[in-house]
Amino acid sequence: MVILTPSYLAPVSYYRQLNNSPVTVEACCNYQKQSYRNRCKIATEAGVMTLSIPIDKPSGKVLTRDVRISSHDNWQHLHWTAIYSAYHSSPYFEYYCDDLRPFYEPNRYKYLYDFNIELQNTICSLLNITPKIEYSKEYIQPQAGDTDLREIIHPKQPIFEQEKLLPYYQVFSKRHGFIPDLSIIDLLFNMGTESIFLLLPTPKEI
């Protein structure tokens, strides 16, 4: 079993895990700031941009599933504007934008966990993958044979599975070169239905 945290438009390496392994998504760990729980990375004309969802700052420790999205910032508009600017000229933006745009309506979601899970389900549907996912009802203590990636797939950690992430077309590759392990929407908007081939195990994994 692979253990992951709920993440906002998680990187490609995260979705490779979803596609290739039984997964449990951890809902009962303490919320960790500056993680993929509330942020993602996209490629823009100026380089990599981090998009962060503002949260209501908890007093003391709070479980990931209980974190509330802040209603005081216009983040939905800012995020969608950044996504549109970065990807409107990509080959498949027009095919998928209508499926993702509703997630950026103001105040549609109260809890970050609910937002992330519903957005993840939509992304999986667009990728045409049907991952085997369970959602924890208590904190997970890893067992022998488990792969705990809760602190491994993280913005401040080296790119997980970097050697296995094959390059693909990116809008700004002539300016910046290939940038690995960006948000899954970078792969989706640039590769469309061929995205699935980048999520399959490489021969040495089979």
Residue frames as a rotation matrix with the C-alpha (Angstrom) as fourth column:
MET 1
0.574 0.819 0.000 0.00
0.819 -0.574 0.000 0.00
0.000 0.000 -1.000 0.00
VAL 2
-0.547 -0.660 0.515 1.13
0.646 -0.724 -0.241 3.53
0.532 0.200 0.823 -0.81
ILE 3
0.210 0.570 -0.795 0.26
0.916 -0.400 -0.044 6.27
-0.343 -0.718 -0.606 1.69
LEU 4
-0.544 -0.304 0.782 -0.32
0.639 -0.754 0.151 9.78
0.544 0.582 0.604 0.31
THR 5
-0.611 0.389 -0.690 -1.68
0.381 -0.619 -0.687 13.06
-0.694 -0.682 0.230 1.60
PRO 6
0.481 0.775 0.409 -4.63
0.817 -0.227 -0.530 14.86
-0.318 0.590 -0.742 -0.04
SER 7
-0.496 -0.803 -0.331 -3.05
0.520 -0.580 0.628 17.39
-0.696 0.139 0.705 -2.39
TYR 8
0.460 0.617 -0.638 -4.04
-0.068 -0.692 -0.719 20.35
-0.885 0.374 -0.276 -4.51
LEU 9
0.925 -0.086 -0.371 -3.45
-0.375 -0.029 -0.927 19.61
0.069 0.996 -0.059 -8.21
ALA 10
0.599 -0.695 0.398 -0.69
-0.129 0.407 0.904 17.24
-0.790 -0.593 0.154 -7.14
PRO 11
-0.122 -0.754 -0.645 2.48
-0.869 -0.232 0.436 16.65
-0.479 0.614 -0.628 -9.18
VAL 12
0.257 0.189 -0.948 2.83
-0.823 0.558 -0.111 14.02
0.508 0.808 0.299 -11.88
SER 13
-0.723 -0.612 -0.320 4.73
-0.350 0.724 -0.595 11.66
0.596 -0.318 -0.737 -9.53
TYR 14
-0.667 0.569 0.481 1.68
-0.532 0.089 -0.842 11.61
-0.522 -0.817 0.243 -7.22
TYR 15
0.355 0.877 -0.322 -0.65
-0.856 0.167 -0.489 10.57
-0.376 0.450 0.810 -10.03
ARG 16
-0.146 -0.468 -0.872 1.76
-0.673 0.693 -0.260 7.88
0.725 0.549 -0.416 -11.14
GLN 17
-0.966 -0.152 0.210 1.34
-0.259 0.557 -0.789 6.38
0.003 -0.817 -0.577 -7.68
LEU 18
-0.206 0.969 0.133 -2.45
-0.677 -0.043 -0.735 6.65
-0.707 -0.242 0.665 -7.95
ASN 19
0.379 0.393 -0.838 -2.39
-0.921 0.247 -0.301 4.88
0.089 0.886 0.456 -11.28
ASN 20
-0.022 -0.572 -0.820 0.01
-0.525 0.705 -0.478 2.07
0.851 0.420 -0.316 -10.40
SER 21
-0.856 -0.354 -0.376 -0.59
0.135 0.548 -0.825 1.12
0.499 -0.757 -0.422 -6.74
PRO 22
0.304 0.876 -0.373 -3.35
0.726 0.040 0.686 0.65
0.616 -0.480 -0.625 -4.18
VAL 23
-0.630 -0.519 0.577 -3.36
0.165 -0.816 -0.554 3.93
0.759 -0.254 0.600 -2.26
THR 24
0.228 0.668 -0.708 -4.59
0.968 -0.077 0.239 5.18
0.106 -0.740 -0.665 1.08
VAL 25
-0.147 -0.193 0.970 -5.05
0.218 -0.963 -0.158 8.95
0.965 0.188 0.184 1.37
GLU 26
-0.526 -0.200 -0.827 -4.29
0.830 0.094 -0.551 10.20
0.188 -0.975 0.116 4.87
ALA 27
0.123 0.668 0.734 -6.99
0.284 -0.732 0.619 12.46
0.951 0.132 -0.280 6.28
CYS 28
0.897 0.389 -0.211 -6.10
0.247 -0.043 0.968 12.27
0.368 -0.920 -0.135 9.96
CYS 29
-0.105 -0.956 -0.275 -2.53
0.972 -0.040 -0.230 13.52
0.208 -0.291 0.934 10.16
ASN 30
0.208 0.091 -0.974 -1.80
0.509 -0.860 0.029 16.96
-0.835 -0.502 -0.225 11.56
TYR 31
0.928 0.183 0.324 -1.99
0.372 -0.459 -0.807 19.64
0.001 0.869 -0.494 8.88
GLN 32
0.012 -0.988 -0.156 1.43
0.755 -0.093 0.649 20.65
-0.656 -0.126 0.744 7.58
LYS 33
0.681 0.188 -0.707 2.10
-0.154 -0.908 -0.390 24.08
-0.716 0.374 -0.590 6.13
GLN 34
0.129 -0.654 -0.746 3.97
-0.909 -0.378 0.175 24.64
-0.396 0.656 -0.643 2.87
SER 35
-0.621 -0.225 0.751 3.11
0.021 0.953 0.302 21.20
-0.784 0.203 -0.587 1.53
TYR 36
-0.961 0.274 -0.049 1.18
-0.041 0.037 0.998 20.04
0.275 0.961 -0.025 -1.52
ARG 37
-0.489 0.831 -0.265 -1.93
0.805 0.313 -0.503 19.95
-0.335 -0.459 -0.823 0.64
ASN 38
0.502 0.716 -0.486 -2.67
0.492 -0.698 -0.520 23.54
-0.711 0.022 -0.702 -0.36
ARG 39
0.242 -0.457 -0.856 -0.23
-0.612 -0.756 0.230 24.34
-0.753 0.468 -0.463 -3.15
CYS 40
0.639 -0.115 0.761 0.84
0.575 0.729 -0.373 23.28
-0.511 0.675 0.531 -6.62
LYS 41
-0.251 -0.796 -0.551 3.45
-0.085 -0.548 0.832 24.25
-0.964 0.255 0.070 -9.18
ILE 42
0.742 0.470 0.477 2.76
0.463 0.155 -0.873 25.27
-0.484 0.869 -0.103 -12.77
ALA 43
-0.394 -0.882 0.258 4.97
0.795 -0.187 0.577 26.43
-0.461 0.433 0.775 -15.64
THR 44
0.725 0.589 -0.357 4.55
0.358 -0.765 -0.535 30.01
-0.588 0.261 -0.766 -16.82
GLU 45
0.798 -0.426 0.425 6.36
0.296 -0.336 -0.894 32.22
0.524 0.840 -0.142 -19.29
ALA 46
0.461 -0.617 0.638 8.46
-0.738 -0.666 -0.110 33.53
0.493 -0.420 -0.762 -16.38
GLY 47
-0.684 -0.694 -0.224 9.24
-0.453 0.644 -0.616 30.08
0.572 -0.320 -0.755 -14.98
VAL 48
-0.474 0.488 -0.733 7.77
0.637 0.765 0.096 27.93
0.607 -0.422 -0.673 -12.23
MET 49
-0.446 0.440 0.780 4.91
-0.614 -0.784 0.092 29.53
0.652 -0.438 0.619 -10.29
THR 50
-0.876 0.204 -0.437 3.54
0.443 0.698 -0.562 28.23
0.191 -0.686 -0.702 -6.99
LEU 51
-0.246 0.881 0.405 -0.19
-0.376 -0.472 0.798 28.61
0.893 0.044 0.447 -6.41
SER 52
-0.935 -0.121 -0.332 -1.27
0.256 0.419 -0.871 28.46
0.245 -0.900 -0.361 -2.75
ILE 53
0.066 0.996 0.063 -4.78
0.346 -0.082 0.935 28.18
0.936 -0.040 -0.350 -1.35
PRO 54
-0.615 -0.272 0.740 -5.15
-0.514 -0.574 -0.638 30.40
0.598 -0.773 0.213 1.73
ILE 55
-0.144 0.554 -0.820 -6.49
0.564 0.727 0.392 28.66
0.813 -0.407 -0.417 4.80
ASP 56
0.672 0.360 0.647 -7.97
-0.384 -0.578 0.720 29.84
0.633 -0.733 -0.250 8.07
LYS 57
-0.367 -0.929 -0.059 -5.00
-0.386 0.209 -0.898 29.61
0.846 -0.307 -0.435 10.39
PRO 58
0.506 0.590 -0.629 -5.83
0.277 0.580 0.766 27.09
0.817 -0.562 0.130 13.11
SER 59
0.287 -0.394 0.873 -5.05
-0.891 -0.445 0.092 27.70
0.352 -0.805 -0.478 16.75
GLY 60
-0.054 -0.398 0.916 -2.83
-0.659 0.703 0.267 24.77
-0.750 -0.589 -0.300 17.61
LYS 61
-0.932 -0.345 0.108 -2.76
-0.180 0.701 0.690 21.46
-0.314 0.623 -0.716 15.79
VAL 62
0.135 0.980 -0.146 -5.60
-0.727 -0.002 -0.686 20.52
-0.673 0.199 0.712 13.46
LEU 63
-0.118 -0.115 0.986 -6.26
0.353 0.924 0.150 17.42
-0.928 0.366 -0.068 11.39
THR 64
-0.948 -0.316 -0.021 -5.87
0.071 -0.278 0.958 17.72
-0.309 0.907 0.286 7.64
ARG 65
-0.539 0.801 0.261 -9.54
0.762 0.331 0.557 16.89
0.359 0.499 -0.789 7.08
ASP 66
0.297 0.701 -0.648 -10.63
0.924 -0.383 0.009 19.79
-0.242 -0.601 -0.761 9.33
VAL 67
-0.658 -0.614 -0.436 -8.69
0.466 -0.787 0.405 22.62
-0.592 0.063 0.804 7.67
ARG 68
0.463 0.886 -0.025 -10.96
0.608 -0.338 -0.718 25.35
-0.645 0.317 -0.695 6.33
ILE 69
-0.271 -0.454 0.849 -10.35
0.923 -0.371 0.096 27.37
0.272 0.810 0.520 3.19
SER 70
-0.626 -0.009 -0.779 -10.15
0.401 -0.861 -0.312 31.08
-0.668 -0.508 0.543 3.87
SER 71
0.221 0.792 0.569 -13.03
0.968 -0.107 -0.226 33.11
-0.118 0.600 -0.791 2.46
HIS 72
0.570 -0.001 -0.822 -11.19
0.276 -0.942 0.193 36.42
-0.774 -0.336 -0.536 2.76
ASP 73
-0.446 -0.785 -0.431 -8.94
-0.279 -0.336 0.900 36.21
-0.851 0.521 -0.069 -0.29
ASN 74
0.579 0.629 -0.519 -9.91
-0.658 -0.016 -0.753 36.20
-0.482 0.777 0.405 -3.95
TRP 75
-0.353 -0.869 0.346 -7.66
-0.489 0.487 0.724 33.18
-0.798 0.086 -0.597 -4.54
GLN 76
0.152 0.453 0.879 -10.04
0.488 0.739 -0.465 31.39
-0.860 0.499 -0.109 -6.91
HIS 77
0.972 0.214 -0.097 -9.90
0.046 -0.577 -0.816 34.24
-0.231 0.788 -0.570 -9.41
LEU 78
0.371 -0.910 -0.184 -6.13
-0.854 -0.412 0.317 34.60
-0.365 0.039 -0.930 -9.00
HIS 79
-0.303 -0.496 0.813 -5.47
-0.188 0.868 0.460 30.89
-0.934 -0.014 -0.357 -9.48
TRP 80
0.410 0.512 0.755 -7.71
0.611 0.460 -0.644 30.53
-0.677 0.726 -0.124 -12.51
THR 81
0.929 -0.137 -0.343 -6.21
-0.309 -0.797 -0.519 33.64
-0.202 0.589 -0.783 -14.10
ALA 82
-0.005 -0.997 0.082 -2.72
-0.829 0.050 0.557 32.19
-0.559 -0.065 -0.826 -13.59
ILE 83
-0.222 -0.015 0.975 -3.75
0.207 0.976 0.062 28.79
-0.953 0.215 -0.214 -14.97
TYR 84
0.782 0.562 0.271 -5.41
0.404 -0.127 -0.906 30.39
-0.474 0.818 -0.326 -17.99
SER 85
0.714 -0.561 -0.418 -2.38
-0.656 -0.745 -0.120 32.60
-0.244 0.359 -0.901 -18.67
ALA 86
-0.230 -0.886 0.403 0.00
-0.660 0.447 0.604 29.64
-0.716 -0.127 -0.687 -18.41
TYR 87
-0.674 -0.068 0.735 -1.98
0.154 0.961 0.230 27.08
-0.722 0.269 -0.637 -20.42
HIS 88
0.313 0.905 -0.287 -4.55
-0.213 -0.227 -0.950 28.72
-0.926 0.358 0.122 -22.69
SER 89
0.316 -0.256 -0.913 -2.24
-0.946 -0.155 -0.284 28.15
-0.068 0.954 -0.291 -25.66
SER 90
-0.645 -0.526 0.555 -1.51
-0.519 0.834 0.188 24.52
-0.561 -0.167 -0.811 -24.74
PRO 91
-0.897 0.204 -0.391 -2.91
-0.284 0.410 0.867 21.85
0.337 0.889 -0.310 -27.10
TYR 92
-0.480 0.713 -0.510 -5.64
0.548 0.698 0.460 20.54
0.685 -0.059 -0.727 -24.79
PHE 93
-0.984 0.098 -0.151 -6.63
0.066 -0.583 -0.810 23.46
-0.168 -0.807 0.567 -22.56
GLU 94
-0.529 0.829 -0.178 -9.93
-0.835 -0.473 0.280 23.99
0.148 0.297 0.943 -24.38
TYR 95
-0.252 0.423 -0.870 -10.80
-0.140 0.874 0.465 20.30
0.957 0.239 -0.161 -24.01
TYR 96
-0.249 0.015 -0.969 -10.56
0.773 0.606 -0.189 20.31
0.584 -0.795 -0.162 -20.22
CYS 97
-0.923 -0.242 0.299 -10.98
0.044 -0.839 -0.543 23.85
0.382 -0.488 0.785 -18.96
ASP 98
-0.163 0.944 0.288 -14.78
-0.638 -0.323 0.698 23.60
0.752 -0.070 0.655 -18.62
ASP 99
0.424 0.269 -0.865 -14.39
0.343 0.836 0.429 20.60
0.838 -0.478 0.262 -16.30
LEU 100
-0.303 -0.683 -0.665 -11.99
0.900 0.024 -0.434 22.44
0.313 -0.730 0.608 -14.01
ARG 101
-0.627 0.010 0.779 -13.39
0.053 -0.997 0.056 25.96
0.777 0.076 0.625 -14.08
PRO 102
0.440 0.890 0.121 -16.25
-0.058 -0.107 0.993 25.25
0.896 -0.443 0.005 -11.61
PHE 103
0.340 -0.372 -0.863 -13.72
0.890 0.423 0.169 24.46
0.302 -0.826 0.475 -8.86
TYR 104
-0.734 -0.676 -0.067 -12.72
0.672 -0.707 -0.223 28.11
0.103 -0.208 0.973 -8.95
GLU 105
0.097 0.825 0.556 -16.12
0.248 -0.561 0.789 29.53
0.964 0.062 -0.259 -8.18
PRO 106
-0.565 -0.389 0.727 -15.99
-0.502 -0.538 -0.678 31.60
0.655 -0.748 0.109 -4.95
ASN 107
-0.525 0.287 0.801 -16.92
-0.828 0.044 -0.559 29.90
-0.195 -0.957 0.214 -1.69
ARG 108
0.225 0.598 -0.769 -17.99
-0.707 0.643 0.293 26.62
0.670 0.478 0.568 -3.27
TYR 109
0.265 -0.229 -0.937 -15.99
0.438 0.894 -0.095 24.59
0.859 -0.385 0.337 -0.74
LYS 110
0.855 0.061 0.514 -15.56
-0.411 -0.525 0.746 25.10
0.316 -0.849 -0.424 2.99
TYR 111
0.641 -0.603 0.476 -12.93
-0.220 0.450 0.866 22.44
-0.736 -0.659 0.156 3.71
LEU 112
0.001 -0.771 -0.637 -9.63
-0.965 -0.168 0.202 22.03
-0.263 0.615 -0.744 1.89
TYR 113
-0.704 -0.266 0.658 -9.85
-0.225 0.963 0.148 18.23
-0.673 -0.044 -0.738 2.14
ASP 114
0.209 0.880 0.426 -13.22
0.352 0.339 -0.873 18.11
-0.912 0.333 -0.238 0.37
PHE 115
0.681 -0.024 -0.731 -11.99
-0.566 -0.651 -0.506 20.46
-0.464 0.759 -0.457 -2.34
ASN 116
-0.324 -0.923 -0.206 -8.82
-0.883 0.216 0.418 18.42
-0.341 0.317 -0.885 -2.95
ILE 117
-0.600 0.101 0.793 -10.60
0.054 0.995 -0.086 15.06
-0.798 -0.009 -0.603 -3.08
GLU 118
0.497 0.851 0.166 -13.33
0.280 0.024 -0.960 16.20
-0.821 0.524 -0.227 -5.48
LEU 119
0.553 -0.390 -0.737 -10.79
-0.767 -0.583 -0.267 17.93
-0.325 0.713 -0.621 -7.70
GLN 120
-0.561 -0.791 0.246 -8.61
-0.662 0.606 0.440 14.81
-0.497 0.084 -0.863 -7.66
ASN 121
-0.188 0.577 0.794 -11.57
0.302 0.804 -0.513 12.64
-0.934 0.144 -0.326 -8.66
THR 122
0.802 0.479 -0.357 -12.26
-0.125 -0.449 -0.885 14.96
-0.584 0.754 -0.300 -11.59
ILE 123
0.109 -0.859 -0.500 -8.64
-0.954 -0.232 0.191 14.87
-0.280 0.456 -0.845 -12.70
CYS 124
-0.623 -0.321 0.713 -8.60
-0.240 0.946 0.216 11.06
-0.744 -0.036 -0.667 -12.55
SER 125
0.326 0.832 0.449 -11.71
0.352 0.334 -0.874 10.97
-0.878 0.443 -0.184 -14.70
LEU 126
0.784 -0.072 -0.617 -10.14
-0.514 -0.634 -0.578 13.29
-0.350 0.770 -0.534 -17.28
LEU 127
-0.270 -0.958 -0.099 -6.99
-0.922 0.227 0.314 11.13
-0.279 0.176 -0.944 -17.29
ASN 128
0.485 0.572 -0.662 -9.19
-0.698 0.709 0.102 8.05
0.527 0.413 0.743 -17.72
ILE 129
-0.654 -0.633 -0.415 -7.63
-0.170 0.657 -0.734 6.30
0.738 -0.409 -0.537 -14.73
THR 130
0.542 0.837 0.076 -9.52
-0.365 0.154 0.918 4.45
0.756 -0.526 0.389 -12.00
PRO 131
-0.500 -0.859 0.108 -7.18
-0.455 0.155 -0.877 4.28
0.737 -0.488 -0.468 -9.00
LYS 132
0.248 0.471 -0.847 -7.78
0.540 0.658 0.524 2.02
0.804 -0.587 -0.091 -6.02
ILE 133
-0.588 -0.425 0.688 -8.08
-0.186 -0.757 -0.627 4.58
0.787 -0.497 0.366 -3.21
GLU 134
0.227 0.605 -0.763 -9.10
0.847 0.264 0.461 4.30
0.480 -0.751 -0.453 0.41
TYR 135
0.012 -0.144 0.989 -9.44
-0.218 -0.966 -0.138 7.26
0.976 -0.214 -0.043 2.76
SER 136
-0.690 -0.410 -0.596 -8.18
0.412 0.455 -0.789 6.93
0.595 -0.790 -0.145 6.32
LYS 137
0.467 0.860 0.206 -10.54
0.148 -0.305 0.941 7.30
0.872 -0.409 -0.270 9.26
GLU 138
0.936 -0.335 -0.107 -7.68
0.047 -0.183 0.982 7.44
-0.349 -0.924 -0.156 11.75
TYR 139
0.391 -0.862 -0.323 -3.95
-0.884 -0.450 0.130 8.19
-0.257 0.235 -0.937 11.62
ILE 140
0.910 -0.070 -0.410 -2.10
-0.163 0.847 -0.506 5.56
0.382 0.527 0.759 9.57
GLN 141
0.315 -0.850 0.422 0.78
-0.637 0.140 0.758 3.69
-0.704 -0.507 -0.498 11.17
PRO 142
0.235 -0.230 -0.944 2.76
-0.919 0.264 -0.293 2.22
0.316 0.937 -0.150 8.26
GLN 143
0.719 0.025 0.695 3.08
-0.306 0.909 0.284 -1.55
-0.624 -0.417 0.661 8.20
ALA 144
-0.364 -0.871 0.330 5.76
-0.082 0.383 0.920 -3.74
-0.928 0.307 -0.211 6.68
GLY 145
-0.449 0.115 0.886 5.55
0.830 0.421 0.366 -3.47
-0.331 0.900 -0.284 2.92
ASP 146
0.696 0.706 -0.132 3.86
0.628 -0.688 -0.365 -0.06
-0.348 0.171 -0.922 2.93
THR 147
-0.393 -0.746 0.538 5.38
0.869 -0.492 -0.047 2.85
0.300 0.449 0.842 1.01
ASP 148
0.396 0.519 -0.758 4.87
0.793 -0.609 -0.002 6.00
-0.462 -0.600 -0.653 3.05
LEU 149
-0.366 -0.501 0.784 5.13
0.866 -0.492 0.090 9.03
0.341 0.712 0.614 0.76
ARG 150
0.650 0.724 -0.231 3.42
0.756 -0.585 0.293 11.56
0.078 -0.365 -0.928 3.03
GLU 151
0.673 -0.466 -0.574 6.66
-0.036 -0.796 0.604 13.47
-0.739 -0.386 -0.553 3.55
ILE 152
-0.277 -0.801 0.530 8.42
0.538 0.328 0.776 12.35
-0.796 0.500 0.341 0.36
ILE 153
-0.249 0.287 0.925 6.22
0.870 -0.352 0.344 13.89
0.425 0.891 -0.162 -2.32
HIS 154
0.504 0.227 -0.833 6.69
0.714 -0.652 0.255 17.39
-0.485 -0.724 -0.491 -0.93
PRO 155
0.949 -0.077 0.306 7.66
0.156 -0.727 -0.668 20.78
0.274 0.682 -0.678 -2.42
LYS 156
0.601 -0.747 0.283 10.79
-0.797 -0.537 0.277 20.96
-0.055 -0.392 -0.918 -0.26
GLN 157
0.310 -0.476 0.823 12.01
-0.087 0.848 0.523 17.43
-0.947 -0.234 0.221 -1.04
PRO 158
-0.750 -0.567 -0.340 13.99
-0.442 0.047 0.896 16.29
-0.492 0.822 -0.286 -4.08
ILE 159
-0.019 0.789 -0.614 11.74
-0.997 0.030 0.069 15.25
0.072 0.614 0.786 -6.93
PHE 160
-0.039 0.117 0.992 10.41
-0.441 0.889 -0.122 11.79
-0.897 -0.443 0.017 -6.24
GLU 161
0.312 0.105 0.944 11.14
0.546 0.793 -0.269 9.25
-0.777 0.600 0.191 -9.01
GLN 162
0.327 -0.172 -0.929 12.92
-0.505 -0.863 -0.018 11.91
-0.799 0.475 -0.369 -11.03
GLU 163
-0.694 -0.710 -0.119 14.75
-0.483 0.338 0.808 9.34
-0.533 0.618 -0.578 -13.13
LYS 164
-0.660 0.511 0.551 11.43
0.602 0.798 -0.020 7.71
-0.450 0.319 -0.834 -14.04
LEU 165
0.306 0.808 -0.503 9.54
0.269 -0.580 -0.769 10.86
-0.913 0.100 -0.395 -15.06
LEU 166
-0.261 -0.407 0.875 9.81
0.924 0.159 0.349 10.96
-0.281 0.900 0.334 -18.83
PRO 167
-0.751 -0.034 -0.659 9.89
-0.039 -0.995 0.095 14.37
-0.659 0.097 0.746 -20.55
TYR 168
-0.032 0.786 0.617 6.93
0.950 0.215 -0.225 15.54
-0.309 0.579 -0.754 -22.61
TYR 169
-0.338 -0.032 0.941 5.93
0.622 -0.758 0.198 18.62
0.706 0.652 0.276 -24.60
GLN 170
0.011 0.345 -0.939 5.58
0.859 -0.483 -0.168 21.81
-0.511 -0.805 -0.301 -22.52
VAL 171
0.833 0.461 0.307 4.46
0.554 -0.687 -0.471 25.21
-0.006 0.562 -0.827 -23.79
PHE 172
0.877 -0.477 0.061 7.53
-0.480 -0.876 0.045 27.06
0.032 -0.069 -0.997 -22.54
SER 173
0.758 -0.596 0.265 10.16
0.425 0.760 0.492 24.34
-0.494 -0.260 0.829 -23.01
LYS 174
0.425 -0.625 0.655 12.10
0.711 -0.217 -0.669 26.41
0.560 0.750 0.352 -25.56
ARG 175
0.440 -0.212 0.873 12.51
-0.377 -0.925 -0.034 29.11
0.815 -0.314 -0.487 -22.92
HIS 176
0.348 -0.194 0.917 13.06
-0.937 -0.053 0.345 27.02
-0.019 -0.980 -0.201 -19.78
GLY 177
-0.743 -0.497 -0.448 13.79
-0.511 0.854 -0.099 23.47
0.432 0.156 -0.888 -20.95
PHE 178
0.046 0.776 -0.629 11.74
0.095 0.623 0.776 20.57
0.994 -0.095 -0.045 -19.64
ILE 179
-0.498 -0.097 0.862 10.58
-0.797 -0.340 -0.499 21.11
0.341 -0.936 0.092 -16.04
PRO 180
-0.588 0.237 -0.773 9.81
0.119 0.971 0.207 17.77
0.800 0.029 -0.599 -14.36
ASP 181
-0.494 0.412 -0.766 7.09
0.827 0.495 -0.267 16.92
0.269 -0.765 -0.585 -11.86
LEU 182
-0.902 0.353 0.248 4.89
-0.373 -0.927 -0.040 19.95
0.216 -0.129 0.968 -12.16
SER 183
-0.329 0.882 0.337 1.19
-0.576 0.096 -0.812 19.83
-0.749 -0.461 0.477 -11.34
ILE 184
-0.452 0.245 0.858 -0.78
0.497 0.868 0.015 17.15
-0.741 0.433 -0.514 -13.13
ILE 185
0.648 0.742 -0.173 -2.60
0.262 -0.431 -0.864 19.86
-0.715 0.514 -0.473 -15.10
ASP 186
0.032 -0.718 -0.696 0.68
-0.755 -0.473 0.453 20.65
-0.655 0.511 -0.557 -16.87
LEU 187
-0.865 -0.312 0.393 0.71
-0.056 0.839 0.542 17.12
-0.498 0.447 -0.743 -18.24
LEU 188
-0.137 0.918 0.373 -3.04
0.660 0.365 -0.657 17.08
-0.739 0.156 -0.655 -18.92
PHE 189
0.622 0.419 -0.661 -3.18
-0.090 -0.800 -0.593 20.37
-0.777 0.429 -0.460 -20.82
ASN 190
-0.064 -0.759 -0.648 -0.06
-0.852 -0.296 0.431 19.59
-0.519 0.580 -0.628 -22.84
MET 191
-0.904 -0.421 -0.074 -0.58
-0.408 0.799 0.442 15.90
-0.127 0.430 -0.894 -23.63
GLY 192
-0.091 0.972 -0.219 -4.31
-0.982 -0.051 0.182 15.28
0.165 0.231 0.959 -23.36
THR 193
0.837 0.546 0.027 -5.33
-0.546 0.831 0.112 11.66
0.039 -0.108 0.993 -23.89
GLU 194
0.418 -0.763 -0.493 -1.67
0.054 0.563 -0.825 10.65
0.907 0.318 0.277 -24.20
SER 195
0.105 -0.362 0.926 -1.08
-0.888 -0.454 -0.077 11.64
0.448 -0.814 -0.369 -20.56
ILE 196
0.867 0.338 0.366 -1.84
-0.479 0.769 0.424 8.08
-0.138 -0.542 0.829 -19.48
PHE 197
0.753 -0.613 -0.239 1.35
0.314 0.654 -0.688 6.83
0.578 0.444 0.685 -21.13
LEU 198
-0.163 -0.812 0.560 3.43
-0.295 -0.501 -0.813 9.06
0.941 -0.298 -0.158 -18.82
LEU 199
0.117 0.307 0.944 1.68
-0.986 -0.079 0.148 7.56
0.120 -0.948 0.293 -15.80
LEU 200
0.892 0.193 -0.409 2.40
-0.215 0.977 -0.008 3.91
0.398 0.095 0.912 -16.60
PRO 201
0.671 -0.704 0.234 5.22
-0.050 0.271 0.961 1.99
-0.740 -0.657 0.147 -14.90
THR 202
0.263 -0.693 -0.671 8.55
-0.964 -0.161 -0.212 2.09
0.039 0.702 -0.711 -16.68
PRO 203
0.453 -0.033 -0.891 9.97
-0.343 0.916 -0.208 -1.32
0.823 0.400 0.403 -17.68
LYS 204
-0.591 -0.761 -0.269 12.26
-0.040 0.360 -0.932 -1.57
0.806 -0.540 -0.243 -14.63
GLU 205
-0.597 0.448 0.665 9.23
-0.799 -0.265 -0.539 -1.08
-0.065 -0.854 0.517 -12.36
ILE 206
0.388 0.830 -0.400 7.22
-0.861 0.481 0.164 -3.95
0.329 0.281 0.902 -13.88
